[in-house]
Amino acid sequence: MASTAVGRNGGDGDGEQKKRKKGGFKTMPFILGNDVCDRFATAGFGANLITYLTQQLHLPLVDASNLLNNFGGTSSLTPILGALAADSFAGRFWTIIAGSVFYQLGMLGLVVSALLPSLRPPPCPAAPGGPACRRASGWQLGVLYLSLLCTSLGSGGLRPCVVAFGTDQFDQEPPEEQQKQGRSAAEAVAERKRRYFNLYFFTMGVAALLAVTVVVYIQDNVGWGWGFGIPAVAMLVSIVVFLVGYPLYVRLKPGGSPFTRLAQVAAAAFRKRNVAAPEDAGMLYQDKELDALISTNGRLLHTNQLAFLDRAAIVTPGDISASGQPDLWRLSTVHRVEELKSIVRMLPIWSAGILLATAGSHNGSFTIMQARTMDRRVTRRFEIPPATMSIFGTVAMLVSLALYDRAFVPLARRVTGLPSGITYFQRMGVGLAISILGVGAAALVEARRRGAAAEHGLLDDPAAVVPLSVFWLVPQFAIHGVAGAFSSVGHMEFLYDQAPESMRSTAAALFWLASSIGHYLGTVLVTAVQRATRGRGDWLQDNINRGRIDSYYWLVTCLMALNLGYYIVCFHFYTMKPLEMADEQDDRDKECELSSINKNSAGAGGLV
């Protein structure tokens, strides 16, 4: 194979020097500052939204829970659209700006909805036995839905691009830095990405911590106008902070729609389904110039899996025009075929993260309703707001992330010999296992809470305070936080590392797509359980003292255990992506295995 170094700034030394002045850690205050404000806004209105829906708009518990699940699912589905725009034509920078503007509009809609009495139903009558609470009307809910839709569209521009835009700032290790540190470029990139992902999730946690303490307290004790207004101001600040860093950013050009390329490979392979594949993979079509913009770090090498897709790279009469340009709906390069193979191979392991989102979806609905019925006194005059209980999960995640690099990695390194301590496959597997314990703990605590309600004759009084401290809920939040520090970071790192380089935004979108499907699955599961148990115990009802939320938690625990087994099986059959790297000094091709090429090596690794 001929050798070229593509996607650089040419051979111009001044251009290369100019490029190196951009990017790096100096951009992090602006990128992560934007993300902190964004997450603060998101957590600020989302953490306590179940209370707003049930107490201000008077929605039944199951309806409110399903609305939250659907909103969470939509917010995690729109990143696919954002990733498509970023990778196809807009670029990550402008997609982030557009997403921020949509999010700001949605936040302003929520503020108006909270401030204007005409956009909310009247308060419930104070006298017991009076008329029932009036539910929000269709047009009042319509304003809420429109606001939530805008925030969901905003999430679509932010979520897939912020993390990928941050890694763009570190995409290449300058040669002099490699010599100083005495390590290969692949090792340097892997180490840098691992630390960046930890830092990214850590800043997300800090923002959420501020939101569930300050904003939730204001919502419960000052008013919903201020409670939604403060996150809206934070979102505006995030846009300004991000724009200030514009001159410092590395802004990569989009390489064209990745979904179009994937469709072209599939169409070409189907068209040639009856064509005999050559025994020598070297006969398949290659074109470095055609792939230059989408393979700046090296082209993907041919693999033997999913061999039927190789037919897309078989040259047949009519595939190439007289000018030498291929018809991409008839002929694809090996690199483009391997892009599709990489995505298909990732899907089974990616899908293991779906149930993780389903298991966590109840923390924003059922668990808050449980906390509202428990003794929340910290002092005689101060009660902890129910939604603030999530602070313990956030703190546990922050502590876990802080200790991961400083304590866990050095200890694990002594055992495994891996620079990263454990691989992202192992990290994700550990997180999935810990999450099972979290849901099991939730079931045990709910059984105790319900037992305390029965013991004190409170089963038919859902508004009464059960004489059981709300801090019994701390273990389940903390366990979920620790699980997130392992599974979420490992999941994101896997997707980013194994996705084709031209589809990094799409890889981040896949992370949120798993969350989206998980939230929708949570809606399906809640609805199915409600229908299946209606008249036979009613597990999920407005009076949670009579319900059996603990049984629902045990059901989710069993599903999570099955999901862990599924993940282990998928890992066993997974094949890492191979990448060709160009040697810039002697201009000779090298078929290089990345640090993550071997599942038992530094970048990835097996489940031990």
N, C-alpha and C positions, 0 to 999 in steps of 0.2 A: 504494500500500500504506500502510495506517495505520501510525503510528509509536508504538512503546512501548519503554521501557527495562526489560527484564525480568531477573529473576534477581538483582537487587541487593537490598540490605537496605531496600527501600522508600525513602521520602523522609525518613525520620527521620535528622537529622544526627547525633544521638548514636549511633544504631545504626551509621551509616557510620563514625564515628570509632572506635567499639569494634572494628569489623571490621578497620580498618587497624592496630590495635594487635597483631593476630595475623598470623602468617605472616611472610614476608620472610627475610632472611639469618640472623636470630637463631634460626630453627628448624633451620638446616642442621647444626649440631653434633649434634643429636639424631637427625635423619633419616639423615644420612650416617654418624654414629657407629654407628647400628644397622646400616647397610649394610656398613660396614667389618668389624664383628664377624661379620656373616652371611657375607660373602665369605671372611673368614679361616677360618671353620668349614668352608665348602664346599670351598675349595681345600685346606685342611689335610688333609681325609680323602680328597678326590678325586684329588689330584695323584699320590699314590703307591699308589692302590688296586690298580693292575695288579700291583704287587709283592706286596701282601697276598694277592691271589687266586691268584697262581702259586706263591708260596713258602710261604705259611701254609696256604692251603686246597688247594693242589696241583692247580689247574685247568689244563688245556692252554691254550696261548697263544691259539688261535683262540676257544675257549670264553670265556676271560677277556676277550678283546677285544670279543666280541659282547655279553657281559654288561655291560661298561662302556658300549658304544654304546646298548644298550637302556635302561640306567639313565639315561644322559644324555638319551635321547629322551623317556623318561617324565617326567623332571624338567622338560623344556622343553614337554611337552604339558599337564601339569596347570595351568600358568598360565591356560589357557582357562577352567578351572573357577573359578579364583580371580578372574579378571576378571569372569566372569558373576556371581559372588556380590557383588563389590565394586560393580559398576555397577547391579545389580538391587535389592539390599536391605540389604547389610551395610555398605556404605561402605568406603573404602580403609583407614581407620585400623584398624577391627576385623578386617578381612581380614588385614592385616599381623600383628596380634597372634595370630590363630588360626594363621596359617602358621608363625609363630615357635615356637609351642607344639608343633605337629606335628614341626617340624624338631628341636626339643630332644629329643622322645621318640625319634626315629630315631637321633640321636647317642648317646643313652644306651644304646640297643640295640647299637650298634657297640662301645661301650666294654665292655659286658658280654661280648659275643662275643669280644673280644680278650683279656679277663682270665681267663675260665673255660676251662681246658683241655678240658673236656667239649664245648665248642662249636667245637673245632678238631680236625682229624685229627692223629695223632701225627707227630712230625718224621720226615723221610726218614732211612733208615739211612745211617750215615756211611761204611760200607765200600763200595767200588765193586763192582759186580756183585751186590750184595745184592738183596733183594726191592724191587719198585717202590714208589714213594711211594703211600700210600693217599690217595685223593681224599676230599674232604669228603663226609659222608653227606647224605642227603636232608634230614633234620631240621636238621643244622648249616647247610646252605645255606638252609633255610627261615627260620631266625632272621636270617640275613644279608639275605634278600629282604624280610622284614617290616620290618627297620630301614631298608633303602634305600627301601622304599615310603613309610614315614613321612617321610623326608627329601624324597622327591619331592612328596608332598602339601604339605609345608611350603614347598617352592620355589613351588608353585602359588599360595600366598597372598602370597609375598614379591615374586617377580619382576615381576608385572604392576603391582603397586601402589606399590612404593617410588619408582620413577622418576616415576610419575604423581602421587603424593602430594607429592613434592618440587616439581613444577611448579605444583601447586595453590597453593603458598605465594606464588607470583609471578604469579598469573593475570591480575591487573589492575594497570596502572601508575597510581598516584595522579595526578590532574591537575596538582598542584603540581610533581611530579617531572617530568612531561612538559614543563612550561614551563621548569624549570631546565635540562633537558638539551637543549631546543630540537629535539625530534624527535617524530614522530607516535607514537601508541600502538602501531600495528602494528609499526613499526621497533623500538620499545623491547621489545616482547614477543619478537620474533624474535631480537634480540641477547641478551636474557636467557635464552631457551631454549637458544641455541647454547652459551653459556658454562656453563649448568647441565649440559647433556649432557656437555660436556667434563669438568667437575668430577666428575660421577657416574662416568664410566668411569675417571677418574684415581684416585678413591678405591677403586674395585674393583681396580685394578691394584696399589695400595699394599697392600691386604689380601692379595692373592694373592702379592705379593713376600714379605711376612712369612711366609706359610704355607709356601711352597716352600723357604724357607731354614731357618727355625726348626723347624717341625713335621716336615718330611720328615727332617731330620737326627735328630730325636728318635726317629722311627719306625724308622729304619735302625740307630741306634746305642744307644738306650736301651730302647725297647720299644713295642709297639703299643698297650698300655693307656694309657700316657702320650701316645702319638701321637694317639690318638682322644680322650683325655680333655681335652686342652688346647683343641681346637676346640669340644668340648661346653661347657666353661666360657665360652668366648668367645661362644657362642650365648646362654647365659643372661645374660651381661652386656649383649648387644645388646637383649634384651627390656627389661631394667631401664632402659637409657639411653633407649630409645624412649618408655617410659611416663613418664619424668620430664618430657619436653617436652609432655605432653598439653595443659596450659593455653595453650600458645603456638600450637597448630596451627589452620590454617584447615581445617575439616572439611566438605566439600561433601556435600549430601544426594544419595543415589543417585537417578537419574532413571528407574528402572524397567528391566526387562530389555531390553537392546539387541537381543538375539537374538529376543525376542518381537516387537519392532517390525519387525525385518527380515522375519520370517516373515509378519507381517500384511501388509506391502507386497507380498510375493511372492504371497500368497494372493489379495489384492484384485486384483492385476494379472492373475492367471490367470483369476479369475472373470469379468473384463471383457475377456478377450482378443479378443472379437468386437465390442466397442464401438468406434465410430469416435472417434479422438482429435481434439480441437478444434485448429484452426489457430492460434488465439491461446492461448499458454501462460497468459495471465492468467485464463483461464476455469477453470484447475485449482484444486482446493480448497486454501484457506489458513485457518489458525486459530492466531493468535498465542497465545491463552490456552492452548490445548491443548499447544502446543510450548514454553511458557514455561520449564519446568524443564529442558528438554534443549537450549535455545538461548540461554543466558545471555549469550554473547558475540556473538550475531547469528544469524539464520537462514540456511540454505543457499539459494542462488538456483537457479532452474531451469536445467538444461543440456540440450543436444539429444542427448547420447549416451544409449544404452540407452533409446530412446524408448518401447519397449514397456512399460517399468515405469511410464510416466506414466499409463497407464490406471488405476492404483490411485488416482489423484487426480481421476478423473472422477466427478462427482456423478450418480448415477442414483436412480430412485425406490426408497425403502426403505433408503437408505444412512444417513439421518439420522432419528432418532426425533422424536416430537412435542415432547420437551423440548429439542431442539436438539443433542443429543449424537450424534456419529457412531458408527456401528458400525465399529470399527477393523479388523475382519476383512473389511469390505467397502469401506471408504473410508479413505485415508491423505492426510495433508497433503503439499504439495510438499516441505517440509523433510524429512519422513520418507522420502519417495521418494528424495530426493537423498542421504540417509544411506546407503541401500543402494547407490546408484550409486557413491558415493565408495569404499565398501569393495570393490566389484567392480573399479573402475578401479585400485585399489591392488594387487590380487592379482598381476598379472604382474611388476611391479617387486619386490614383496615376495618372490616365489618365487625371484628371482635370488640371494637370500641363503641358500637351502637348501644348494647345493653348497659354499658357503663353510664351513658347519658340517661337511659331509662331509669336506672337505679337511683341516680342523683336527682331526677326531676321532682321527686316527692319532697325534697328538702325545702323547696320554695312554696309548698302548698300544705300538705298534710302535717308536716312537722311544725310549721308555724301555728297551725290551728291547735295542735297538741300543746304547744308552749303557751298559748293564750289561756288554756284552761288550768295551768299549773301555777304554783306559788312562785311568783317572779320577783319577790322582794330581795333586794341586796342590802338595803338599810331600811329603817322605819319609813323613810320618806321617798326612797328611790326604788322603782321597779324597772327591771331590764325589759326593754321592748321585745316582743316575741321575735321579730325579724332579726334583731341584733344577735340572737343565738348563733347565727351563722358565722359570727366573729371567731368562734372557737375552731371552726373548720378552716377559716382563712389563716388564723395564727398557726395552726398545726401545719398547714401547707408551707407557710413562710419559714417556719423553723426547720422543717424538713429540707426545703430547698437550700437554706443557709448552711445546714450541716452536711448536705449531700457532698459538696465539693471539698469542704474543710475536714470532715471526719470520715464519712462513709467511703468515699472514693479511695483515700489512702489505705484504709483497712482492707477494702475489697481488692485493691491492687496487689497486696501482699499474698492474697490467696489465689487470685486468678492470673496475675502477671500481666493484666491488660492495662494500658494507660488510662482508660476510662473507668477502671474498676469493674464494672459490669457493662454489658452491651445494652443497646436500647431495646433489643428483644427481651432480655431478662428484666430490664427495668419496667417494661410494660406488663410482663407476666406477673411480677411482684405486685404491681398496682392492682391488677385484676383480682389477685388472691386476697389482698388486704380489703378491697371493696366488699367482698363477700362477708367479711367479719363486720363491716360497718352496717350493712343491711340487717344482719343477724342481731346485732346489738340494738338496732332500732326496734326490732320485733320484741325483744325481751323487755325493753323499757316501756313500750306501749302496753304490753300485758300487765306490767306493774302499775302503770298509771290507771288503766281501766279497773284493775283490781282495787286500787285505793278509792276510786269513785264508787264502786259497788259497796265497799266496806262502810263508807260514810253516807250511803243512801242518796248519792248524787247522780245515779244513772239517768234519771229523767229531768235533770236540771243542767243542760249543756252550758248555761252561762255561769254556773257556780265555779269557784276556784277549788280544784282538787288539792287536798293537803299533801302535796308531793312537790318537792323542790324542782324547779325547772332545770336545775343543773344536772339532773339525771340524764338530760339530753346531750350533755357535753361529750361523752365518749363517742357517740355515733357521729357527731360532727367532726371530732378530732380524727377519727379513723378515716372518714371520707377525705379529710384534708391531706393526710399522709398518703392515702391511695392516689389522690390527684397529683401529688408531687412526683410520684413514680410513673403512673400510667399516662397522664396527659402529656408530660414532657417527652416520655419515651415514644408515645404515639406520634407526636408532631415531628420529632427528630427522625423517626423511621420514614414517614411520608416525605419529608424534605430531602433526605439522603437518597432514597431509592427512586424518587420521581425523576424523569428526564429534566435536565437543567432548564429547558425552555418552558417547563410547566410547573415552576416553583409556586406561583400564585395558585395554580390549580391544586397543587399538593396541599397547601394550606386550606384551600376551600374544601378538600376532601375531609380534613379534620373536622371542620364545622358541619359538613354534610352528615358525618356520623352522629354528631350531636343533634342535628335536625331530625334525622330518622329516629334517633333515640327518644326525642321528645314526642314525636308523633306516635311512636310505639307506646309511650307512656299513656297518651290519650286513648289509644285503642285498648290497652290493658285495663285502664281504669273503667272505661265504658263496658268492656266485656265482663269484668268482675262485678260491676254494679248490676248488670242484667242477669248474670248467672246466679247471684246470691239474693236477688230480690225475692222477698217472701220466704227466704231460707237463711235468715240471719242478718241479711243486709249489711255486708261488710263495710260499705262506704255510704254513709248517710250524714245529713247535716248535724245530727246529734252524735258526735263521735264517741260519747260515753256508751251508747248502745251499739255502736258499730264495732267492727272487728278489723281495724287497721293493722293490728298485729298479724292477723292471718294473711293480709295482703303483703306485708313485708316478708313473711316466710315464703310466700310464692315467688317473690322477686329474688330472695336468697337462693332458692333452688335453681331458678333460671340463670343466675350469675355463676353458680357452680358448673352448670352445663356449658356455659359460655367459656369458662376457663379451660375446660377439656377441649372444646372446639379450637381455641387459640393454640394450644400445644400441638394439636394435630396439624393445623395450618402451618405453624412454624417448621415442623419436621419436613414438610414438602416444599418449603420456600427456597427459591434460587435467587441469589444476589445479582445485581446488574453488573456486567463487566464494561469497562470504559477504556478507550484508547486515549493515551496522553501523548502529546507531542513534546519532544525534547527541543527546547528553543536554542540551545547552544550549538548542537551539531546537526540540528534539523533532521534527525532520524526518528522514525516512528517507533514507539514502544507500546506494546500491549501491556498496559499497567493495570494491576489489580488495585483498586482503591483500598483505603484503610478499612472500608466496610465490605470488601468483596467476599471475604470469608466469614461465614457465620460464627466461626470460633476464633476470630481475630479481634484486633483492637477496636474497630469501628462498630462491629455488630456483636455477634457471638451467639452461642447456643444457650438453650435453657439447660442449666446444669442441675 
